[in-house]
Amino acid sequence: MNFSSFKNIPPIFLYFLSIIAFVLSNLVRDQNMVLYYLLLILGAGFFIFGFFKSRNKRE
């Protein structure tokens, strides 16, 4: 697999995806706990990846 298109995503888009994942996880918290934790981890991953991407961009 070629992840070059994933490397070119701007950090603000990754932050936006993490917010969407956190909001969706909060909406499904009572209905499906597995999906809740999956979206929670996915949102945290997008946020951390966006943070490191923006940090590397400044250097």
C-alpha positions in Angstrom: 0.0 0.0 0.0 1.1 3.5 -0.8 0.5 6.0 2.0 1.9 9.0 0.3 -1.6 10.6 0.0 -2.0 10.1 3.8 1.2 11.9 4.5 0.1 15.0 2.5 -3.0 15.5 4.7 -2.9 18.9 6.5 -2.8 18.7 10.3 -6.0 20.8 10.6 -7.9 18.1 8.7 -6.6 15.5 11.2 -7.8 17.6 14.1 -11.2 17.9 12.4 -11.4 14.1 12.1 -10.5 13.7 15.7 -13.3 16.1 16.8 -15.8 14.2 14.6 -14.7 10.8 16.1 -15.0 12.2 19.6 -18.5 13.6 19.0 -19.7 10.3 17.3 -18.2 8.3 20.2 -20.2 10.4 22.7 -23.4 9.9 20.7 -23.1 6.1 20.6 -21.8 5.7 24.2 -25.1 4.2 25.5 -26.0 2.1 22.5 -22.7 0.3 21.7 -19.7 0.3 24.0 -17.3 -1.4 21.5 -17.9 1.3 18.9 -17.6 3.9 21.6 -14.1 2.8 22.6 -13.1 2.2 19.0 -14.1 5.8 18.0 -12.4 7.1 21.2 -9.1 5.5 20.3 -9.4 6.6 16.7 -10.1 10.2 17.7 -7.1 10.2 20.0 -4.9 8.7 17.2 -6.0 11.3 14.7 -5.2 14.0 17.3 -1.8 12.7 18.2 -0.9 12.1 14.5 -2.0 15.7 13.7 0.0 17.1 16.6 3.2 15.3 15.5 2.6 16.3 11.9 2.3 20.0 12.8 5.3 19.8 15.0 7.4 18.3 12.3 6.2 20.8 9.8 7.7 23.7 11.8 11.2 22.2 11.9 
